[in-house]
Amino acid sequence: MGSTVTAETLVSPFALAVAGERPPALGSRLHVEDREAVEACQGGEREAFDRLVERYQRDVYRLCYRYVNNHEDANDMAQEVFIKAYRALGRFRGDSSFSTWLYRIAVNTCLNFRASRRPPGEELPEGLPDTSAAVGEQLEREEQARRVREAVRRLPEKQRATLILKIYNDLTHQEVAVILGSTVGTVKANLFHALGNLRRILAVAGGE
């Protein structure tokens, strides 16, 4: 958790959504490894939790960043998520995958953070400009990414959470439903409405 993870370049959520169901998230593919690490940690091997942190810190950071659009806050929240997870690990019984359980903690942490803060102000730049690219193209990409982030921030909480988990965190409808305590049908409906609202927000803002 010591290193800062840079947010990845945003891509159009519309193009991703129309592609349909995507491959399982990293947590699903590593379910066996996660379970072994959890059991080792519950048995007193604290170092095993470090493997889980290393495996998921980037994904958790990205989820937090989508909520707050601020690198420093996202890093702080990601650390808080893992602290909460470590303290609660003794109560984890494996009814869901570790990644699903961890994402649920992350979503709740993000919602609590947003409830305690006013809307964020100016966000920090995502990274140094790519000197190999034309300045105009770089600025255009940064502006497009900024408009999409701002539009996502303005979505209702349930739609925002669904969009972030499904599109940006690459989870299946079923995984999102478990994390949000909802149904697959509700997740699909929330995603449909989120994308529609996102289009309208971007159109008004001149993003299309």
N, C-alpha and C positions, 0 to 999 in steps of 0.2 A: 504493500500500500504506500510505499515511499515515493514512487515515481508518478509524475503527472501523465495522464493519458489524454491525448489530443482527440477531440471529437472528429469523426470521419466526415468526409464530404457528403452533403445531402444530395439525394437524388429524388426525382419526381415520385411522390407516393402514388400517383395515379397509375403510372406505368407498372409499378410493383403490384398494385392491387388487382389489376385486370389479368395478371399472369396466373391467378388462382392460388391454390394451396402450394406452399413452398416446402422445401425439405425440412425435416425436424431440426429444432434448435440444437446448439452445441450440448446443452444439458441433457437432452434426450439421448444423444449418441454416447455420452459418457456416463450413463446411469450406473453401470456396474462400478466404475472407478469412483464415482461420487459416493456410492453406498459404502464401499470399502474404507474410504477416507473418513466418512461420518462415523462408522463403527469404531475405527481406530481412535478417533478424537474422543468419542464417548467412553472409550476404554482407558483414557488418560494420556493418550499420545497427542499432545497439543500441537506438535509439528505437523500433524496430518491436516489441521485446519489451514495451515499455510498453503497447502496444495490447492485447497478449494478457493482460497482468496486469489491465488495466482491464476487459477482457471477462469474465474468469473469476474475479476475486478474490472476488466474492460467493458464487459456487458452491463454490469451494474452501473458503472460510471456513465455509459451512454444513456441508459434509461434515466438516470438522475438528470443528466444534462438536458434531455428533451423536456423535462419539466421546468427547469430553472433558467436555461439559456445562459448560464454563467459558470465558467470553469472552476473558480474557487469554491462556490457553493456546491457544485456537483461533486467535487473531490471530498468536501466535508461530509456531504450526505452519504456518499459511497462508503466512507470510513464508518459512519454511524450505522449503516446497514450491516456491515460485517461485524461490528461490535454487538449489535442486537442479535444477529444470527449466532454468534459464538456463545453468548449468554443463554440463548434459548435452545441450543443444540441438544441438550439433555432431554428436551421434551419432543424432539423430532422422532416420529415413529415410522416414517417411510410410507405413510398413506399416499403421498404424492412423491414425485421426484424431488431431489434436493434443489434443483434449479427452480422448479415451480414454487417451492416453499420460500426460497431466497427472493425470487421476484415479488412474491406477495409481500414480504417484509419491505422490499424496496418501494413498491407502490404506496404502501401505507406511510412510509417515511416521507415520500415525496408529497403526498396529499397533506400530511400534517405540516410540512414545511411551508407549502403554499398557503395553507390556512392561516399561518402565523406571520406571513409577510405580505407586503404590498406587491403589486406587479413589479417585476424587475425593471431596472432602467437600462442604460446602455450596457451592452454586453462586450466582453473582451474579444479581440480578434481571434480567429481560430488557429492562426499560425502565420508564419512569415510568408510573404508572397513568393510564388514560384518564379524565380528569375528566368527560367527557360521559356515561360509563357509570355505572350504579349500582355502588356499592362492592361489594355482595354478589356481583353478576354477575362483576365483575372478579376478585375473589378466587377465585371458583369456576373461572373459566377458567384462572387461573394455577396453581391446584392440580391441575386436570386435566392441563395441560401438564407439570407437574412429575412427575406419576405416569407419564405416557407416556414421558418422557425417562428416568426411572429404570428403567422396565421394559425399554426398548430397551438401556440400558447393561448389563443383566443377561443379555442373549442371548449364546449362543456366538459367537465371533468371525466365523465364516463367515456365520452367519445375520444377524448384526448388519451386516456389510459389505454383504450382499445387500440387506437391507431399506433401509439408508441410501441406497445407490446407486439402487435401483429406485424406491422410493416418494418419498423426500425430494429426490433429485437428478433425478428425472424421466427416468431413462435406460430404454432398451429392454432386454429380456432379453438380446439379442445384445451390446449394449454392455457390460452388466454382466459377461457371460461373458468378453469379451475383457479387461476390466480385471482380473478375478480369475483369469484363466488357467484358466477352467473351460468347461463346456458349457452350452448353453441349458437342457437337461434338468436339470442339476444346479442351475442358478440357480433354476429354477421350483420344484424340490424344496426348496431352502434357504428360498425365500420362503414356501412353504406351511408349513414347520415353524416358521419365524420368527413368522409370524402366529398359528399355534396356540399357541406358547409365550408370545407376547405376551398373548393372551387369558387364558391361565391365570394369568400373573403378575399381570395387572390384576384378575382376579377374586379372587385371594387377597388382594390389597392393597385390595380394596373399590372398584376403579376402574370396575366395571360396574354 
